[in-house]
Amino acid sequence: KISTKTSYLPGSGMDHSSISLFGLSNGGDFSLNICSSMKCCTTGMLDTKDDNWELGQVDWFLGRQLGMCNQFHLDTSQAVRVKLKHTGFDAGRIEWIRIYPWHSALGYVCRIGVRLDHSSSHDTECSLVEIPDMTNKTLGFTCNGHKAFCWLRFDQFMFPGTHNSGTGQKEGLAKCASKNQDLNIVEQLEFGIRFFDIDVIYSTTLLGCTGLETGHGSHPEMGLYQCYGRMKRLLVQMARWLNRHRSEIVVLHFGNIGFPIMTIPRLKKTIKQVFARGSGVKCNRNFKQFGEWPMMGDAVTQDERVFVFIRDEIGKISEDEFEFVKEIKRKPEDILSSNKTSSEVFITSSYKAGHVGSDCSYILQTSIAACKSDEERGTDFLKLSLFSRFGKGGTMGTECIHKMAKKCNQWILEAILNCNFRYFRPNFVLVDYPNYQGLAEWSIVQLAEKVNMARTEMVWGSNHGDRY
């Protein structure tokens, strides 16, 4: 994965080309050549749905967006060189380029700082930067990127997550209004997402649905639903990735379930098939079997690295199905009963579909309300949902979800810091388009690493004064 930062200097921002004729274009484009160990790759034009190359903005590119550089092997014992190439009439200046492997524990920093125009390029050698690991060097494995995190209990860890994670599996229709992600499930894993909020439905009658599928929509009974691909395919892709990256722990959350009577039994069956009790990664059973959440390190050593929460409101999950934890959703203003069984959990959610306006700052107030409610009620988990929905942004509600996401994503750090009413809160932070960082200093994944490192210090007793 690659991040770039456009300079703050006046005139550094650049608009993408919208018209190209006889090799001439009205905007500007960047592409990269990356060379390591006598081998090179080219990205092609770097582009996402976002307005790339805005002044002072950080842009991310990964997976399919990297062209031939997707899965390119970098030899860390050898120098890495990049050539940044510009085409078009609109000039731009990139301050730096950073190249990461999937885990982000190390990366290459490539300094640019040169204004490029027309058909021009700039070559530079990149410096390898490692993030120091602050833990016991005798521990032979890591947990979600760091050895230190193995010492945290599952409910002490903060998982960076995506909302409607499955919408990245296909292009779909009406993308402006219905897609919450432009990265597929493997690309989200590569980016560093570890919590996946997945809408699911079983239907063979809805247009475009062919069985158990991930999708998006609030009224499938009225036909207002769009399917984005078979659920088994998504889970198999995830399982294969997890079996190649055996230190990684993920959370699957199924909250919005269409036609639950038909869907939940088929969902359970599919999860059991994909994460079978044999070789390969499995669902974690610790909470329902023993009544407590495991240490992250234990989940890794036992290869039970998939935690599954299902919002079952019709009683389809039994007590002896240890793979599935029943979630009961709590909102700050609800008056639901506080009774639950020992195998169920309350998850407080901050979600409220407010008007995004010019900066989406309303999510700070909804987050604080959820954090206070979680502290007062002592719920099991706290989920910050830092997004709105289509119809709540722009003129007459026509602003696209990806444009709203960039406005909302700038508040991730402040929302986390404001949530200081209980230790180890929040547990899950969800966003749309996590790769649309905008003017924020860090992405949601980078923030999660910093928060979890601080929580590790808290567990070790070296920094009791911090609450994250």
TAKA-V254373 format. One record per residue. N is the residue number from 1. PSI is psi in radians with two decimals (NA if undefined). OMEGA is omega in whole degrees, 0 to 359 (NA if undefined). Layout:
n=(N/N)
psi=(PSI/PSI)
omega=(OMEGA/OMEGA)
This chain:
n=(1/2/3/4/5/6/7/8/9/10/11/12/13/14/15/16/17/18/19/20/21/22/23/24/25/26/27/28/29/30/31/32/33/34/35/36/37/38/39/40/41/42/43/44/45/46/47/48/49/50/51/52/53/54/55/56/57/58/59/60/61/62/63/64/65/66/67/68/69/70/71/72/73/74/75/76/77/78/79/80/81/82/83/84/85/86/87/88/89/90/91/92/93/94/95/96/97/98/99/100/101/102/103/104/105/106/107/108/109/110/111/112/113/114/115/116/117/118/119/120/121/122/123/124/125/126/127/128/129/130/131/132/133/134/135/136/137/138/139/140/141/142/143/144/145/146/147/148/149/150/151/152/153/154/155/156/157/158/159/160/161/162/163/164/165/166/167/168/169/170/171/172/173/174/175/176/177/178/179/180/181/182/183/184/185/186/187/188/189/190/191/192/193/194/195/196/197/198/199/200/201/202/203/204/205/206/207/208/209/210/211/212/213/214/215/216/217/218/219/220/221/222/223/224/225/226/227/228/229/230/231/232/233/234/235/236/237/238/239/240/241/242/243/244/245/246/247/248/249/250/251/252/253/254/255/256/257/258/259/260/261/262/263/264/265/266/267/268/269/270/271/272/273/274/275/276/277/278/279/280/281/282/283/284/285/286/287/288/289/290/291/292/293/294/295/296/297/298/299/300/301/302/303/304/305/306/307/308/309/310/311/312/313/314/315/316/317/318/319/320/321/322/323/324/325/326/327/328/329/330/331/332/333/334/335/336/337/338/339/340/341/342/343/344/345/346/347/348/349/350/351/352/353/354/355/356/357/358/359/360/361/362/363/364/365/366/367/368/369/370/371/372/373/374/375/376/377/378/379/380/381/382/383/384/385/386/387/388/389/390/391/392/393/394/395/396/397/398/399/400/401/402/403/404/405/406/407/408/409/410/411/412/413/414/415/416/417/418/419/420/421/422/423/424/425/426/427/428/429/430/431/432/433/434/435/436/437/438/439/440/441/442/443/444/445/446/447/448/449/450/451/452/453/454/455/456/457/458/459/460/461/462/463/464/465/466/467/468)
psi=(2.60/2.36/2.59/2.62/2.13/2.41/2.69/-0.23/2.42/2.41/0.03/-0.48/2.74/2.48/2.50/2.72/2.37/-0.36/2.29/2.23/2.15/0.70/-0.01/2.52/2.76/-0.10/-2.64/2.66/2.62/2.59/2.88/2.47/2.25/2.25/2.36/2.28/0.81/0.15/2.56/2.75/2.86/2.44/-0.37/-3.01/2.21/2.12/2.45/-3.09/-0.47/2.82/1.58/2.80/0.53/2.69/2.15/0.15/2.53/2.23/2.48/2.51/2.34/2.92/-2.27/-0.43/-0.18/0.11/-2.26/-0.16/-0.07/2.17/0.29/2.38/2.20/2.17/1.91/-0.17/-0.11/2.78/2.59/2.26/2.54/2.60/2.02/2.13/2.39/2.47/2.67/3.03/-0.24/2.01/2.76/2.73/2.04/2.31/-0.83/2.83/2.37/2.35/2.18/2.62/-3.07/-0.51/-0.26/0.20/-0.27/2.88/2.93/2.32/2.17/1.91/2.30/-1.47/0.41/2.35/2.18/2.47/2.74/-2.45/1.49/2.91/2.90/2.24/2.48/2.68/2.43/2.60/2.33/2.21/2.20/2.47/2.04/2.40/2.15/0.18/-3.11/2.07/-0.19/-0.24/2.16/0.12/2.97/2.93/1.98/0.75/-0.34/2.53/-0.61/-0.59/-0.30/-0.35/-0.06/2.51/2.72/-0.75/0.08/-0.17/2.54/2.08/2.13/2.31/2.97/2.56/2.39/0.97/-0.55/-0.19/-0.13/-0.03/-0.48/2.83/-0.79/-3.12/2.76/0.91/-0.59/-0.62/-0.36/-0.38/2.27/-0.16/2.55/0.07/2.39/3.14/-0.64/-0.72/-0.64/-0.71/-0.77/-0.60/-0.49/0.11/2.39/-0.02/2.24/1.95/1.91/2.08/2.47/2.59/2.60/2.09/2.45/0.08/-0.48/2.51/2.15/-0.02/2.36/0.48/-2.41/1.95/2.72/2.58/-2.78/2.25/2.64/-0.30/1.25/-0.49/-0.34/0.11/0.09/1.27/2.52/2.22/2.52/0.23/2.76/2.36/-0.67/-0.68/-0.77/-0.82/-0.66/-0.74/-0.73/-0.79/-0.73/-0.73/-0.76/-0.58/-0.33/-0.32/1.43/0.12/-0.04/2.38/2.34/2.79/2.26/2.16/2.08/1.69/-0.79/1.72/1.96/2.50/1.05/-0.56/-0.72/-0.54/-0.82/-0.81/-0.68/-0.61/-0.81/-0.79/-0.74/-0.75/-0.76/-0.65/-0.78/-0.73/0.97/2.72/1.33/-2.43/2.59/2.99/2.53/2.90/2.52/2.34/0.06/-0.78/-0.88/-0.46/-0.68/-0.09/0.30/2.73/2.44/2.84/2.59/-0.70/-0.65/-0.66/-0.66/-0.85/-0.58/-0.06/0.52/1.36/0.20/2.04/2.21/2.14/2.28/2.26/1.52/1.83/0.13/0.18/0.65/-0.14/2.18/2.86/-0.52/0.10/1.48/-0.31/-0.40/2.17/2.22/2.19/2.39/2.03/2.33/2.39/2.66/-0.58/0.01/2.84/0.63/2.77/2.57/0.14/2.42/2.84/2.97/-0.23/0.12/2.79/2.54/2.28/2.00/2.29/2.45/0.02/2.29/2.22/1.40/3.00/2.21/-0.68/-2.53/-0.31/-0.02/0.41/-0.20/-0.45/-0.31/-0.69/-0.72/-0.59/-0.78/-0.72/-0.73/-0.69/-0.73/-0.74/-0.72/-0.70/-0.71/-0.66/-0.30/0.75/2.87/-0.69/2.70/2.21/2.08/2.07/1.74/1.15/2.90/-2.56/2.87/2.44/-0.10/0.27/2.60/-3.07/2.11/0.52/0.44/0.06/2.36/2.65/-0.68/-0.51/-0.67/-0.65/-0.73/-0.59/-0.76/-0.61/-0.27/-0.20/0.12/-0.87/-0.84/-0.66/-0.69/-0.80/-0.59/-0.29/1.18/0.54/-0.40/2.64/2.66/0.70/2.52/2.95/-0.66/2.36/2.10/2.44/2.83/2.56/1.19/-0.35/-0.02/1.45/-0.54/-2.30/-0.01/2.59/-0.59/2.67/2.95/-0.60/-0.77/-0.67/-0.72/-0.69/-0.75/-0.76/-0.80/-0.55/-0.71/-0.65/-0.59/-0.74/-0.64/-0.76/-0.65/-0.13/0.19/-0.13/1.05/-0.31/-0.26/2.42/2.12/NA)
omega=(186/171/178/175/175/183/174/184/179/180/182/180/186/175/176/175/174/179/177/183/180/178/179/182/183/180/178/180/175/170/183/161/180/183/178/178/175/177/183/174/178/183/195/182/178/186/170/176/186/171/182/173/171/184/177/187/172/178/178/177/178/179/183/181/181/177/182/178/175/182/177/183/175/178/184/176/183/178/175/177/176/171/176/183/180/171/176/186/181/183/177/179/176/181/178/173/177/183/184/162/186/189/176/177/173/180/179/176/183/181/180/176/181/178/181/182/180/180/181/182/178/178/175/174/185/181/178/180/177/174/184/179/189/188/180/185/180/179/191/181/178/177/181/169/183/175/183/185/179/182/176/172/182/183/173/184/174/183/173/188/177/178/183/187/185/183/175/184/179/176/178/179/179/187/180/187/190/184/176/180/171/175/176/189/179/178/175/175/179/180/179/178/182/174/186/177/191/171/184/180/168/179/171/182/177/181/177/180/185/181/179/187/166/184/181/178/184/184/180/180/177/181/182/183/178/179/185/176/183/181/181/178/178/182/177/177/178/181/179/179/180/178/173/182/195/176/191/181/182/176/174/182/179/184/181/186/178/181/191/181/179/190/188/178/180/177/179/181/181/179/179/179/185/181/185/180/177/176/179/184/185/174/179/184/192/187/183/182/186/175/179/179/183/168/178/180/178/178/180/184/180/182/173/194/179/178/187/174/180/176/183/181/183/173/181/180/182/182/183/173/189/183/190/176/180/179/171/184/175/173/182/186/185/180/181/176/178/180/174/177/181/181/178/178/170/173/176/180/178/190/170/183/179/178/185/181/184/186/177/184/180/183/176/180/179/178/179/179/179/180/177/179/178/180/182/185/181/180/188/182/177/182/174/181/190/181/174/178/179/184/182/180/175/180/179/175/186/181/182/181/183/177/176/183/181/176/183/186/180/185/185/182/183/179/179/182/179/184/189/182/176/173/176/174/357/177/182/176/186/177/165/175/183/180/177/188/180/183/178/183/183/174/179/180/178/178/179/178/180/180/182/175/177/179/177/177/179/180/180/175/184/185/185/184/183/173/178/NA)
